[in-house]
């Protein structure tokens, strides 16, 4: 008896291995998958500007990073005694203007350097709803808890999203013409927009992505959204807010992702790293015992052997 609607997946190339570099940008689901890459010690850079929910925010970030643009004092604002930038998530903040400028511009430099050598770029779109700051007539990445009356709320059309994604591709290709780009749609439900509005938003994102992906061979779509909606069609796979997927759901999506993008040799290395990670997290009852000291020595030897093969690994 089959009690699940299974999304058909097909292995894709080039597969991800430990010699490759990865960049993950977009909604909080990009962070979820990015954490998996980090746990398994891949060379991954995840959301340098924090979570970017909509395609316009991702486009702006890629433009700034790839075209050597830099932020200046006029790009920042002070709110509740902290300095912020409308292009970055609210976690990217500082006590002083100079400190935030230094942080933002350093992240742009880091992102470009990483992107130039990246083999796989993951772009996760969360919503097609955007907020336009009335005073400056600009779409913001984050409202930073400024009163909503200061913004107009807009739904990006399919055409606008498609153009935005084409611009993202252009910026990436301008410094790295060989990388593979994978789009996903976040399964997180944006209930604050309204449930009908959330569905309209996801529909626009999905339609635009598939319009763009169909035009080029090195573009791909991974159905994270569909896996949650169809394979995990049960509220037990959501956190108590009934909006965000649980760790179980994220792990399930990750395992399905590995079927498509990770080769067998890399899976073996991932298993060794997971063994080390679990060993490092172990809390012994008797830390000074001879048995535990032998355990620690064996753990260090496992680390050493892996670092001989992959010098960039750090534990």
C-alpha angles and dihedrals in degrees: 000000000000112000097175138067102228120209108223112238129188127201112255134204145263091042119216117251136165094270091062130084124226135199123194120192135174141037127015089276086067086059091049093055091038089059089056091053089048093049090054091045099242118162093258134153113199126195101325089190093044125249113349109194105190137040095250090060092050091048091052092049093050091047092052094045101043098038095049093244117160135203120245133193094273090060092065133070137193120235127165090356093302132102118238142174123218090219095060138060118267091253088069097078139124145194093241137037093234092051093053093045090052092049096047096046093045089054090051091053091047092048094051093048091050095043092053089064099032118123098187127034118190117199116188118191118204107177143358091213114102136180120228117205105230096207094057101022091232134133110238130210092216134011094213091216093294109154112280092233087075091065141060115218116224137179112223113230122234089252092052092049092047091052090046091053091047088054090050090053091049092052093048093045091049090072102019117030096172106055124112116237122208122191125203135175116226116244089212109116115227097215094168088070089053127263095261090044090050091055091049089051095050090047091055091048094048094047093048094047093051091047089056098039092053091062100062136038097220092058119091141181124214112199101224090141093051093046091058095041096046111018097037097037096158135092091231085079091061129079118246090276087065088225109079124061117248124242087261091056092046090050090050092052090047091054091050089048091054090056088063107034111022123076126217096255091053091048089058091053090046089054091054091049092048089053089054092045092052091046091051090051093051114113111204126213090222109031094176096051120118090238092057092047090055089048090054092048091052090048092053090049091054089051092049093052092050092046089053088060097038111028094187093064116111127181 
